[in-house]
Amino acid sequence: MPESLQQFFDARHQSVRQAREFATRTLDGWGLRTRTEDIRLCVSELATNAVVHGTAPGHGFLVRLDIDDGCVRLEVHDSRRQRPVLREPTATDLSGRGLTLVAALSDEWGVKDRTPLGKITWSCFKTAGDAAQPISPPGPDHDDRPVEIP
């Protein structure tokens, strides 16, 4: 049975840590033992991109995790349509490696437009042989409807 949990965050640098902690709690609740560090690192990278590049003033971002049939899907929803670009940073570049890490650690990733505004940057992680059912029931923020990002 598929399960989803999501949480909204303010567009502040402290929210990246909070998003990572949300992912850890969610994955632990699902009994996930493999790929956890890969997923946590991708949450950090995509949440950082949302804070730095993806949120319009006064807006935040949403992190959503889904588990279904041996696969975890991570989504980060933000309020700007500008799509991230996978770069090849040089050894001296101080930034620009986030999507390279996401591409290397996930089995698939991509970006799609979000209605009425913004985009969703997503990545999928195969977890075959790991828990396919959550151990605890979904929390109060469990909802499959699109979420409005203020």
Secondary structure, DSSP 8 states (H G I E B T S, - for coil): --EEEEEEEESSTHHHHHHHHHHHHHHHHTT--SSHHHHHHHHHHHHHHIIIII--TT-EEEEEEEEETTEEEEEEEES-----------TT-SS--HHHHHHHHSSEEEEEE-SSS-EEEEEEEE-TTS--S-SS---TT---S-----
